[in-house]
């Protein structure tokens, strides 16, 4: 018998039997906080000196902080699909961003989300905030396993009018399940927090899955004045606005964590905090105001800055407090980790990700030899210290030309991917290219898990 990170046995038991079993105390609640376009270096616990994120920083002191956590994709929809399914974005059927307009297709309905996998185990499931995985029948949150949805379906909205206005026609986008609702003038993050706390309260007897996906620090960089005043000293006003949005996220995280504490749920709740991908350099997002740490590239890029993100996992008494994990992990590892923690078992080949139980509890090596990505004409693969990027994108989101179109970096000595070693190590380029080709061949044949 092997135990998951929350002491729930993982073995082959029919789902109906598991749902009926009196094992609620052994099955954890799960809360996932997901930020949008947040840079690796944009938390105090990841080295920021100008932001204020005390609640998230405290979460890191209570759990494990990953230093080599990767997004499965450098864009919003694709990374979310990977998080929810445990698959690469290609196998999940969402290789790039989906439309922000109503009635548009998104993630295929036959891709099983972690919400759909937990429901037979007796879990209540809720999603609040950003969806961006489609809005037609079967692609919306309720169609993908969430009992409750409150938030928006588009890629982003104005934080006060709740309107998507980056393309015409403009669309008001605030919903409770399949109904449009209006709370004009109310700050979106406050609404997300309210609904998250309400969900915790209504399902305090558990177990539950709560997915809290913020609109921030994605543009528009809007925050209430009560938070913006904290950053009057920052000379860069765009950075100050960015700081205000992350202060809003931090305040929200703190409120939800306090709700868990007040209801005596913290000890039996697995909490995950992470970003969907790196910070953007888009002009409509005030340019490169997010901090991707020492890494090259931004959102849309397969260089480290577009993929390396903060990730924190807390489970009091199980995951060591204040731990640091250097293993190379990925967003698609979350679904198998959560399912195992809940006492479930997926069919063979259901996930590309790996259960991180041993990594979290005992700092064990992760049995993964490589990670591969493809996105909008770019390819990348990491194996150990080596990272190969083909057609990597610069800060203007344009592919690199000439010799640097095939870029090999030694991340141990050059984490910023500043020196191209491809010409010096053709054998490594060849090996990594084959690894990527083999992965691409597998994902192209992927069907319903």
Beta strands, then each sheet from edge to edge (+ up, - down):
strand 1: 29-35
strand 2: 64-66
strand 3: 69-70
strand 4: 124-130
strand 5: 148-152
strand 6: 163-164
strand 7: 171-172
strand 8: 175-176
strand 9: 179-180
strand 10: 208-213
strand 11: 269-275
strand 12: 311-314
strand 13: 323-325
strand 14: 329-330
strand 15: 371-375
strand 16: 378-383
strand 17: 386-390
strand 18: 406-410
sheet 1: 9+ 8- 5+ 4+ 10+ 1+ 11+ 12- 2+ 13+
sheet 2: 3+ 14+
sheet 3: 6+ 7-
sheet 4: 15+ 16- 17+ 18-
end
